[in-house]
Amino acid sequence: MTAMTGKTAMLGPAVQMVRHRISALIAVACAVLGGAALITGTGVLAESGLRSHLPAGRLAGADVIVAADQEFHPPGDLPLALPERRTVPAQLVRELAELPGVTDAVGDLGFPAALVDAQGRVVPAGDPRAAGHGWSSVKLLGDARVEGAGPTGADEIAVDSATATAAGVELGDRIQVMANARPATGYRVSAIVDAPDTGVFFADATAVRLAGRGSGVSGGSGETGSGAGSTGAGPTGASGEGIGSSGDTISGSGSGASASASVTDSDTTVSSIAADTTPGSSSGAGSTAPTNGTSTTSPRAGTVDLIALRTVPGAEAKVAAEVRTKLKGTGLEVVTGADRGDLVSPGAGASRSLLIVLAGSLSGIVLLITGFVMASALAVSIGGQRRDLALMRAVGATPRQIRRLAAAQSSVVAAVALVPGVALGYLLAGRFRGLLADRGFVPAELPLTFSPLPALATVLLLGLVVQVSARGSAWRTSRMPATEAVAESRSEPREPSRIRTRVGVLVIVGATAMSVLPLFSRTVIGATATSLAGVFGAIGLALAGPALVRGIGGAAVRLTRTGASAPTWLAMANVRAYALRNAGIVSTLAMAVVFVLTYTLTQTTVLAATADDTRTGTLAQQRLSAPGLGGLPGGTLDGVRGTSGVRAAAPVSDTGVVWTYEQFGEPQAESGSAMILTPDAADVLDLGVRDGSLSRLTGATVAVSSDAARSRDAGVGRRVSLVLGDGAKADAEVVAVYDRGLGFGDVVLSHDLAAGHTTTGLDQSILVRTDGTADARQALTAFAASRPGLAVEDTDPVSSGDGLKDAPPEVWINLATIIVLLVYLLLSIANKLVAATAQRRVELGALRLNGTTPRQIRAMMRREAAVTAATALTTALLLSAVPLALVGQGFLGRPWPAGPVWLLPALALTVTVTAFLTIELPTRQALRTPPADALRAQ
C-alpha cells in the first residue's frame, strides 16, 4: 500500500469504511445528534440571558430612557441583578428637557394601585406593585388612542381599556381605587386608554403624593409635587411645566438633598437607621405617608423611576450621546431601542440572569455526559474495526495515518448528525423557556435570542470531542507492531490496563470523598456535591470497569465450571474474555442509573429538608396577604392584632441582597433572597436561633444562618457588608445566628434596614398565630373579607399535596434536564448494545458451524444481557449508596434520602428491558444470516 499523506487522503478510505460499517456507526451518530441538541439548547439559553430583551411595552413611545443601573457589578465577575427599583433624581427631568432635539421629557413613576368594583372585588391593573402612574406617562405609550380627557383633579383617573372592562366601568363612572396601601377612595374615570395592562393614571401631582415622592409634605389634595410630571421643549426650546390637581406648578427640580442621595445611593453606606424611618414601620403594614396633613419625609422623595425622552425625528442617537456625556460618572444608564423593555420592571434583569445561571449550571453536566457517551460510542465503533486498521498497518500505514483515518471517518458521521442535532437544540431551548414561563419564573414575553453562535460553539466543541475520542480509541492499534495488531484484531487484550484501573479507583475514591460535603454544609452547594459525586463515580467505573467485569466474569466461570448448561458457561466465558467491550456497556448503563438516582433524590431530599425547616419553624397558622394590591394596606397589622383569637402577628417580606466578603484574600459577591422581619417575628417564626436574639432586629442589623456565619466568619457582634435590593450598600451588625437557613434563607434584614430600599415600601404579608380554634380562624377570615384585596391562607407548606409547587426554578429545570439526559443516555446505550451485538456476527457464525443451535445462542446472549444488567445495577447502587446516605444524613438526619419509592424499581426495569431488547433483536437478525456468509463478510 502506498503511504498515505495529508488529511485529505484520509477522506476517501474513511467514507468507504463508513459505508461498510453503517450499523456500527449509528451509535456514534445518535451520540453526536443528542449531544449537539443538548449543547445547542444550553447555548441558546445562555445567549438569551445575555442578549434577549423584553418588548418595550408601555415605554414604546420613548426614544431615549434614563434609568439607574439595575445590576451590581462585582469586581472580576458577572453582574448580579438587583430586584428592587432604583430611582433617578427628579431634578434631571427639567435639565434633560432643555437639551437640543428633545420634544418631551417625562419623569415616570410607578406605585401600587388597583380598582375596587361595585362588589368589593379588587381588579388589578397590570402589575399591582407598579400599576399607578402620572398622566404624563401616557406620552410613553406612543400612539395609544385616548377616549376622554386626562385627569387634572385630585379625584380623577384614567384607566386602560382592559382594566376598565374587567371592572365594569365606563367613561364618567365613579369607582373606588386603592393606591399605595391607602384606603379605597372614590375617583371619576375621566379617560380610557386603549393600551391593555398599562395601569391607572392619576393627575401628576396626585401621583407624586400617592407614591410618596413629594418634597416632604403629605396632606390634602393639590399639594406641591416633586417632579413626577413632564416638561416639554418646543422647536424654540421653550419649556413648559406640568399642572397639578389644583393648578399648582409641578417643579421639575425636586428636593436637592433627596435627589443627590438617590444618585449616589449605590455608593453610600447605610450605617445607622432610626427605628421609625418610614411611617407605618411600627405596625409593619405599609410605609405610606399619612393623609391627615402631617409632615413626613419619604425615603424616595424627589425621585422618579426613570426619565423618558421623546426626540425630533432622526435625533435619537445624537440626544442619547449628549445625555450619556452629561450623566457620565453618575451611575445612570442611557438606553435606546430594544434595551427599553428591560426597564419596564426591575425583575426583567433578574429573569435574564436566571437564564444565565441555569445555562451555567447545566453546561457542566451536559458537557460531561455528552463527552462520556460520545467517547464510549466511538470506542465501540472503532473497536469493531480493529481488524481493518490492523491490516492497514500490515500493508504500510503509519500510526499517525491510522489515527487520522479513525478521526476522519468519525468526523464524517458527526458531520451528518450535527445538522439535525443543532436544529433539535433550538427547539429544545424553546421548550425549556416555555417551562420557566409556565411556572412564572421568567416573563412569558421574554423571547429567546436565536443566532448562529450556539451552533458554531456546538460544532467546535463536538468536533474536538470526536477528534480526541476517535484518536484515543485507535491509539493502541496504531502503536502496535503490524503482525501483533493483526493477531490481536480477532480478540481483545486479555489483561486490562493497570494504569487505567488505578486511575478509575482513584476517581471513585475522590468522588466518595466529595460526597462528604453535605455533612459539613447543609446548603444547595453541599447537595450539588452529591450529584457530581455520583457522576464522577460512574466515570471512575468506566475506567476501572474492564478489571471489574473481568473479575466478575472469572468468578462466574469458576462457579459455573461444573453442572452448568452450555449457554450459561459460554455466556460467563464471554463476559470474562470480552471485559473491555462489556465494561463500556456496563459503565454507560450504570451512569444512567447513578445520574438519575443521585440527581433526582438529591433534589427531593433538599426539597424535603426545606419543607421540614419551613414547617417546623413556622409557628403561625395563617398568612394574610394582598396579592392584587401590591402590598398590605395601612393599618392591617393593627386590625389583625385586634381580631378575636389572635395571639401574635408580625409582618414578613422578601427582598434580595448581595453579600460581599473576602475568601482566601479574594473579594467575593453572592446574591440571594432575604427575609425582612421585625423584632416581634419570634412570636410567629422559630428560625432555630442558636446565638443572639431576633428581638434585637432594629436599626442596621441582620440575622444570618449558621452555614453562612461559619463560612463567612459572621458571628454575633460581627459586621457584614451587604448590597440591598436597590443597590444601596449597608454595613450591618449580626444580632442572631439561626440553624434553619435552608427553609428561611441565609440572611434576615431588620424592617428598619430595608425601609426605603424596596420597590413598593409595603409589607407583603403578615404571619398570624392564633389560639388554634375554629372561632379564631373564622374571625380572621371575616376580617380579611371585610377589607378589599386581603386573602388568608394556611402556612402549612404540605397542605396542597404538591411537594414541587413552590420549588425554585433550578429544581424544575434540573428535573426536566434529568428526563432529557436520561432519554439521551438510554438511546445511546441502546445503539451501543445493538452495534456491539451486530459486530459479533463472526463469533455467532463460528458457534453455529461448531454445532451450537440458534436456540442455545439466544439463551447465551440472554444470560449475557442478564449479567450485564445485574452488574450495571449493582455497581450503580454501590456508587450511589454512599453519596445518597450522606446527603440524607446531612439534610434530614437519617442515612437515606427522601424521594419516590418507585424510582429504583422503575430504573431497574428500564435497564433490564433495554439490555435484553437491544441484545435480543440484533441477535435474531444475525442468526438469519447463514454462518458461512457471516464469516465471509468479515
N, C-alpha and C positions, 0 to 999 in steps of 0.2 A: 504494500500500500504506500502510495506516495505521501510523504509527510504533509500534513495539512498545516497551513499557516494562516494567521489572522482570524479575527472573529467572524468575518463574512463567510469563510469557508466552512464554518460550523453549521450554518443555517440549513443547507441542503440536507446533510445527514440527519440533522435534528428533526426536520419536517418528516423525513422518511421514517424515523423511529417513532414519531408521534402517530403516524398513520397506522403503524403496526402495533401500537400499544394504547389504543383508544380506551379500552376498559380499565387499564391500569392508571391512566391519567385523568379519568373522570373525577377521582377523589381530589386530585390537585386542583382541577377546575372548580369544583364545588368549594374547596377551601378558599381559593382566591376570590370567588364570587361573594361568599359570605363575609370574608374579611374586608373586601372593598366596600360592601354595603355598610358594615358597622363603622369602619373608619371614616367613610364619607359622611355618614349621618352625624357622627360626633363632630366632625369638622364644620358641618353646616351650622350646628347648634353654637359652636364656639364663635364662628364668624358672625352669626346673627346677634350674639351677645355684644360683639364689638361694634357692629356697623348698622344694625337694624334700628329703625325709628318708628315711633307711633305716628299715626296720622295727625296732622296739625289740629284737627277738630275745631274748637271754638277760637283758636288762635290763627285760623287760616287767613283772616283779613289783615294780619300784621306782617309787615315786610322785614322789620328788624326787631329783635326782642332782647332786652337786657334783664338778666336774672343772676342770682347768686349761684355759685357752683354747688351742685348737689352731690358732690363727691369729696371724700377725704383722700388726700394723696400721701400715703406713707412713703418715706424715702426708699427707693430701690424696690418697690413692689407695685402691684396693680392697684388702681384706685378702688376705694370702697364706697358703695352708695350710702348716702345719708337719707333716712326715711322721713324726716320731718322737714317741712317747708322752711327754707331760709328766705330772708326778706331783703329788700332793697330800700335805700333811703328815698323817701317820697320827694325830697327836695330836687332829686335828679329829673323829675318829670318836667319841670319848667326849664331847667338847664338844657335838656336834650331837645325840647320843643323849639328852642331858638336856633338849632343847627340848620344850616342851609340844606334844602331838599326835604325837610321834614314837614309834612302837612298835618299830622296829628300825633300827639303823644298821650298815651293813656296809661295811668297807673292802675293796674288791675290788682284786685284783691279778692280772695275767696274766704268764706266763713260758713259755718253750719247753718242751713236753712231748710225748712220743709213746710209744706202746706198741710193744713188740717181740714178735712172736708166736713160736710154737714153732719155726718155720722160719727165724727170724732176720730176718724182714721187718719193716720199720718200718710201723706203722699210724698215720698222722697222725689227730689228733682235732681237727676243725675247722681253724682257722688254727694251724699248728705253732708260730708265733712267740709265741702267747699262749694256748695250749691249757691250760696249767696254772693252777689256781685253788685257793683255800682252800675248805673245805667250807661256810663261811658264805655263800659266793656262791650256793649253791643257793637261798637265800631270794629271790634276784633273779629266779628263773625263774617266780615266781608259783605256779601250781597244778600244777607238774610232779609226776608220780607217781614215788615213790622206792621201789624194791624193796630191802630190806635195811636196814642201819643205816649211818649216816655214819661215815667213818673217824675214829678217835680216836688210833690208834697211828701211830708213825713209819713202819710197814711196811704201811699200809692205804691204799687208794684207792677212789674211786667213779668210774665211767665212764658216759658217756652211752650210750644203747641202741644207736645206730648204730655207734659205735666198738667196743662190746663184740661186736656181731655180726661186724664186719669182722675183729676179732682172734680170734674164735672162743673167747671166754671167757664163763663164766657166774659167777653169784654164788658166792663162796667159792674160786674158782680163783686160782692164783698166776700172775703174768705179769711179765716184765721191763719196766721203764719207764726211759726216758732223759729226764731233766729238766734243763733249763738247762745242757746240754753235759756233764753228769756221766755217767760210765759207767753202763751198764744195771744196775739194782738190782731185786731181786725184791720185788713187792708183792702183797698179797692183796686181791682185789676184795670189798669189804665192802658195796657198794651199786651198783645200776644205776639211772641216772636216765633216765626216759622223756622226753628232750628232745634231739633229734638235734643233733650238731655243737656241743655246749656245752663239751666238753673233758674233762679229767681232774681230779678233785677230790682234794686231799690234806687231811690234818689241818691246821688253821690254822697251827700253829706250824711244821709241816714245810714248808708252802707259803712262809712267811716266810723260812725258812732257804734253801730251794732258790732262791727268787727273789733272794737277796742283799739283802733288805730289813730284816735284823735290826739290832740295836743295835751291831753291830761284831764280834761273836764268831761264827765259823763253826766248828762242830765236830760232835760226835755228835748223836744224836737226843735230843730233849727239851730243846733249848736254849731260852732265853727268846726269844720272838719280839718283834716290834715293831709291834703294831697292825694286823695283817692280818686279824684276826678280826672279830667283831661284838659289839656291845653291845646289850642290849635294854632298853627302857624300858616298864615296865608301866603300868597305869592310874594307879598312885600315883606314878609317876615313879621308882621304884626301878630301878637299873640293874644288869645282870649283866655277866659277863665271859666271854670265850671260854676254853676249856680246851685246853691244849697236849697234845702227844702223850704226855707222862708226867705229866700232871696239873698242869703248870706254868701259872701265870696269864699270859695274853697281855695285856700292858699296852697300853692304848689311847693312851698318851701318846707313846710312841716316843722318839726321840732329838731333844731340842730343837734342837740345832745343825743337825742334818740337816734337820729339818722346816723350820726357818727358811730354810735355803738353798734348799729346794725351792720355797717360796712366792715368793721373790724371784729365782728363777733367771733369769727373763726380764729382770730389771733389774740384774743383776750382770755384771761383766766378768771374763772368763777371761783374765787377763794372763800367767799362767805356770803350767805344769803339769809335774810331775815325769815322768821318762821311764817310770816303772812305776806309774802311777796305779792301774791295775787289774791284779789278778793275771792272769797269762797274757799280758800285753801283750808280753812279750819274745818269746813264741812266736807270737803273733798268732792263736792257735787258740781264742779264747774268753776272756772276762774273768770267769770264775766264781770264787767263793770256794773255797779248798781244803777238803777234807773230812778233813784229818788233825788237826784240833783247833787249828790255828794261828789266831792272831788277825789279822784284816784288816778294814779298813773299806770297805764297799761305797759307791760313789758315790751310790746311791739309798737308803741306809739311812734308816729311819724314815719311809718314804713309802708310799703306795698309789697305784694308778692312778686310782681315783675312789672317792667315797663315795656309797652309795645309801641313801636313807631310805625307810622304809615308814611311813605315817601312818594314823591312825584315819580311818574313812570321812568324807569331806567336809572334812578338814583340810588337804588338799594345798596349796591356794592360800595359806592362812594360814601354813603351815610354810615354803613357798617364799619368801614375802615376808620372814619373820623371818630366814631363812638369808641372804637377799640383804643384809639390813641388817647382819647380823653380819659378813659377809665383804666388805663394801664396802671397796674400796681394796686388796684382796689380789690382784686379778687372776684370782681363781677365778670360774667360771661356775656358775650355778644353773639347771638346765633341768628342764622337765616335759613331759609329753605327747609329741608327735611328735618333738621335738628329741632325745629319749633315744637314738634309733637311731644318731645321728651320733657318739655317744661309745663305741660298741662297739669301733671300730677307728680309730686316728688317720688311716688312709688314706681314711676316708669323706669328710672335708673336702676332701682333695686331689682326689677323684673329682668332687665337686661343682664345685670350682674349675675342673677340666678342661672341664666343660660351658660354663662362663662364658667361658673362654679361647677355646674353639673357636667358640662363637657370635660372640664379638667379632671373631675373625679372619675369619669367613665373612661377617659382616654387610656389611663394606665392599664386597667384590667382588660380593656378591649385589645390593646396592642399586645399584651402579654399572651392572651388566649389565642389571638389570631396568629401570632408568630409560632406558638407551640403547635397549633393544629396544622399550619402550612408546612412546618418543618417535618412533622410526623408523616403527613401525606406524601411529601416529596421523598422521604426515606423509604416508604413502602414502594413508591413508583420506581425509583432508581434501583432499589434492591432487587426488583424483578427484572432488571436489565443488566445485572452483573455479568451474565454470560456474554451478551453483546459487547459490553465495554471491555471485557477480558479478551475477547477475540480481536478487538481493535488494538489492544495493547500488544497482542501477539504478532500483528502484522505491521507494527511500526509506529502506532500513535504514541505521542509523548504524554506524560502525566498531565501536563497543562492542557493539551488538546482534549483529553478525556474529560477533564473538569469543565472546560469550555463547552463541550458537546452536551454534557448533562445540564449545564446552566442554560444553554441555548434552547433545548427542547422544552425545558420548564418555562422559559420566558415566552415561547410560542403559545403554550397552553394558557399561561397567565394573561397574555395579551387578548386572547379570545374571551376570557371570563371577566376581564376588568370592565369592559364597557357596560354589560348588563348589571354588574355589581355596583358600579358607580351610580347608575340610574336608579337602582333599588335603594341606594343610600339616601338620595334626595327624597324619595318617597318616605323612607323610614324616619327621616328628620321631621317631616311634616306630621307624622303620627305622634312622635314624641312631643312636639309642640302642642298638638291637639290634646294630648293627655294632660299637660300642665295647664292649658287654658280651661279644660273641663273642670279641673279641680280648683280653679281660681287663683293659681299661683303666678300666672302671667296674664296680662290683658288679652282678651280674645282678638283685639285689633292689632296686636303686635305681630308684624309679618316676619317671615324668615327671609334672610338675605341669601339669594342664590347667585353664586359666581363660580367660575372655573377653579378657584383656589383650592377648595376641599378636594376636588377631583385630581388636581395636579399633585397635591400632597399625598393623596392615596396612591397614585401611580408611582411616585418616587419611593414611598415607604415600602409598598409591596414589591416593587422591583428590586429593592435592596434585599428584602427578606428572601425572595425567590433566589436571587443570585447566591447569597450566603448559604442558604439551606441546601440548594442543589449541589454546590461545590463541596460542601461539608459531607453530604451523603455519598458523593463519589470519591471522596478523598482516599479511603482505604484501598479501593480497587485501583485507583490511578497510581498509587505509590508502590503497589506490589510488583514483583518481577512478573513478566508476562506469563511464564509457564505456571507459576504459582497462582496467578489470578485466574487462569483457565481452569486449573484443578479445583479451585475453591468456588468457582461460579455455580456449581451444582449443589452446593451446601453452604450453610452459614458457618462462621467461625465457632469452634466448639467452646472456647473459653471466653467469657465476657471480659471486656477491658477492665483491669483492676483500677486504673485511674478514674475511669468513668464511674465505676461502682463507688469508690471512695468519695468522689465529689458529690454523688447523689446522696450518700449517707450524711455528709456534712450539710447539704442543703436541707434535708429532713430535720436534722438536729437544730439547725438555725431557725427553721420555721417553727419548731416546737418551742424554742426559747422565745421567739417573737410572740407567741400566743399567751405568754405570761402577763403581758401588759395590762389586761383588764383587771388583774388583781391589785394593781397599783394606781390605775387611772380609770375611774368609773365615768368615762366620757365617751363621746362618739369616736374620738381618735383611738381610744382603747379598744372599742368594738371593731373598728376598721382593721386593727392588727389581727384580729381573729380571722376575718375573711381573707386577708392576704396570707396568713399562715397556712390556711388550707390550700390555697392555690400554689404557693411555693412548695408545700409538701408534696403536691401532685407532680410538680416539675422534678423534685428530687426523686420521686418514684420512677419517673420516666428515665432518669439517668441510671438509677440502681436497679431498674426493672429486669434487665436481662439476667443478672445474677440471681435475683429473687425468683423469677419464673423458672430458671434452670434448676434452682434448688427445690422448688415445689415439684417440678417435673421428675427430678431424680427420686424424691421421696415417694411420689406416686408410682413410679416404675417399680421401686422395691416392694411397695405394698401390693402391687398387682402382678408380681412376677409369677406367682403360683395361684391357680384357681380362677384367674380372670379370663373373660372371653377375649377372643382375638381383637375385636373392635376396641375394647377397653384398653388392652395392652398397647395397641398401635396408637391410640389417642394419647396415652400418657407418654409414650416414647416420642411422639411428635412434639408435645409440649416441651419436653426436655431438649430435643435436638434443635428445635427452631425457637430458641429462647428469645433471640433478638426480635424476630418478627412478632412473636406473641406478646413480648413486653410492650411494643409500640401500641398494640391494640388494648392491652390491659391498662396501660397508663392513661390512654385517652378516655376509656370508659370510666376509670377511677376519677380522672379530673372532672368529668361531668357530674359525677355523684358528689365529690368533695365540694365543687363550686356551688352547686345548688344547696347542699346541706348547710355549709358554713355561711353563705351569703343570706339565705332565707332565714335560718334560725338565729343568726346574729341580729337581723332586722327585727324579728318578732320578739327576741329577748330584750332588746333595747326598748321597744315599744311597751312591753310588759313592765319593765322596770320603771319607765317614765310614768305609765299609768298608775303603778303602785305608789310612786312618790307623790303624785298629784292627789290620788285618792286618800292616802294616809295623811298627807299634810294639809288637806282642806277640811277645816272644822265647820265651815259654813255649809248649810244645806241648800241654799238657793243663791242664784246670781241674778241681779237686776241690771238690765242694760237698756239702751235706747238706740238700736241699730239704725233706725230711719231718721234720727235727729242729728247724727254725727257726734253725739256726746250727751251726757246726762244733764237735764235741766237744773238750774239753780234751785236749791232748797230740797232736792230729792233726798239727800242723806239725812237731813233733819226729819223729814217726813217718815222715812223708813225707821229711824230710831224711835220715833213716837208711835209706831204701829204695835198693836197688841201682840204679845208673844215673842217679840224680837229681843234677843239677849245682847247681840252685838252686831255692828255693821261697820264696814270700812271700805273706802274706795280702792280700786285696783285698776291700773292701766298698764299698757305695754308701750315700749318705745325701742329704739335701737341705740347702741353705743359702740364706740371703738375704743378698745383698751390698748393703750400704748405702754410698752415696758421694754426692758432690756433682758436679753437672754444670751448668755455666754459673751457678753460685751457688745452684742449687736442689737440695734433697735428693732423691735417687733411691733406689729399692729394687728389686732384680731377683732373682728366685728362680731356682734351677736345681739340677740334680743335682751331686753332688760325690763324688769317689773318696776312700777312706780307705786310705792306704798307710803302710808302714814304711820306714825308711832303706834296707833291702835290696831295695826294689822295683825298683831299677835293674838288678838281675840278671835280672828276668823281663819288664820293660817298658822300651821305649825311647820316651819321650814326645817326643823331639826337643828335649832341653834345650838352649837357646841361651845361657843365663846362669844361674849358680849351680849347685847340685847337689842331687839328691834325697837324697843321703846326709845332708843337714842337716835332714831332716824329723823332728825330735824336738822335744818340748815344744810351745809355742804357735806353730807355723809352718805355712805353706801354700806350695804352688806354684800358679802361675796361668798361663793360656795367654797367648801373645804378643798376641792380639787384645784380651783383657781388660786386660793390662798397658798396652797402648798407649792404649786408650780411657779407662781409669780411673786412669792415672798410678800404676801399681802395679808398679814395677820392683823388682829385688832390693834388699833392705835397707829397703824401704818397709813401713809397717804398714797393714793393711787392717782394716776393721770388718765383721764377719760376724755373722749371727744363725744359730746352729746349728740342726739339725733339731728340737731340743726347745725352741727359743726362747731358749736361753742366748746372751748376747752375748759375742763373742770379739774380742779385739784381737790379731791375729796378724802375725808378720813374714813377708814374702815371701822365700823362700830359693832359689827357682828359677823360671825362666820357660821355657815349652816351646812348641813350634810345633804339635803335633798336638792342638789343642784341639777340633777338630771330632769326632775319634774318642773323646777321653777327657774332654771337658768343660772348662769354664773354671777349675775350682777343684779342687785336691787337698789334702785335710786330712791332717795328720800323725795317726798312730794315737793318739798321746798326747792331741792336742787333742780328738779325737772321743770318747775314753774317757768313759763315763758319760753320754753325750748321744745314745745310740741306744736304741731300744726294747728290744732284747734284750741289748745289750752284747757280742754274739758276732760273730765274723768270718763273713762269708757264703761266702767261697770262698778257695781257695789256688791260685795260678798256679804251675805246676811246669815247670821246664826240665830236660830230660833230655839224655843223650848222643845221643838220636835213634835208638837201636837198638830192635829188636823186644823184646829181653830187658828193657830198661828199661820199656817200655810194659806188658809182661806183669807185671812186678814191681809196678808202680804199680796195675794192675788188681787184682792179688791182694791188695795192701794194702787197697784200698777194699772188696773183698769180705769181708775178714776183720773189718770193723767195721760194725755195723748202720747203715744210713742213708746211707753215703757213696756218691757217684756220681762217675764220671770221664767227662769229655767232651773232645773236641778243641776247641782255641781258634780254629781256622780259621773265620772268620765266613761264608765262602762254601761250606763243606763241605756244607751242607744243600741247596744249589742254589736256595734261595728267598731272593732279594735283599730281599724285603719282610718276611721272617719277624720280624725284630727292629726293624722300623720303628716310630718313635714314633707315638702316636695321631694327631698332627696330620697325618702323611703319609697315613694310612688315610682320615681324614675328608676331606682335601683331594682325594684320588683319587676318592672317592665323589662329592664335590661337582663335580668336573670332569665326571663322567659325567652327573649330573643337569643341570648347566648346559648341557652340550653338547646334550642332548636338547631342552632348552628353547629354545636358540638355533636348532637345526635346525627345530623345529616353527614357531617364529616366522618364520624365513626362508621356509619352505615356504608358509605362509599369506600372507606378504607378496608372494611371487612370484605366487601364484595371484590375489591381489587386484589386483596391478599388471597382470597379463595380462588379467584379466577386464575391466578398465577401458578396454581398447583395442578394444572391440567396434566403435566408430565408425570408428577407423582401419582396422581389418581389413575392415569393410564397404565403406569407400571404395575400398580397394585392389581388392576384388573387382569393384566396379562399373566400375573403370577397366581391367578385363581381366586382373588377376592371378589365377592359378589357385590353388585351395586347396593344391595341392602346393607351389607356389612360396612361398606364405605360410608353410607349415610349415617349408620349408627356410630362409626368412628368420629365423623365430623360433628355429630350432635354431642358426643361426650367431650370433644374439644371445646365446643361452644359452652357447655356447662362448666367446664374447668375455667375457661376464660371469664365468664360472667361471675362465677363464685370468687375467683381471685380478685377481680376488679372490685366487687362489692366488699370483700373482706378487707382489702388494703385501704379502700376508701373510708370504711368505718374506723379503721385503726388511725388513719391520718386525721380524721375529723373528731375523733373522740376527745383527745386532749384539748384542742382549742375550744371545742364547744363546752366541755366540762369547766374549763377555766372561765369562759365568758359567763356561764351560768353562775358560777361561784362568785365572780366579781360583781355581777349586776343584781342577782337575785338571792345570793347567799345559799345556793344549793348547787351541787355538782352536775346539773343537767340544764339545758336551755329550755326556753318556752317556745312553743310553736305547734303547728298542726301535727297530730299523731299519725296521720295518714301519709305524711310526706315520704318517710323512709320506705314503707311498703310500695308506694307508687313508684319511687325511683328504682327499687329492686325489680319490680315487674317490668318497667320500661327498659332497663339494662338487659334483663334476661331475654325479653322478646326481641330487642334489637340484635343481640348476639345470635340468637337462634335463626331469625329470619334472614339476616344478611349472610349467614353461612349456609343455611339450608338451600336457599334459592339458587345461588351460583353453583353449588354442588350438584344439584339436579340438572342444571344447564350443562355442566361439564360432563356429566355422565351420559348425556345424549350423543356426545362425540365418540366415535369408535376409538379404542385405545391406540391403534396404530396411527390413526390420523393425529391424535393428541401428541404422540411422540414426534411425528414428522413436523408438526407445527413449531416445535422448538428447535 
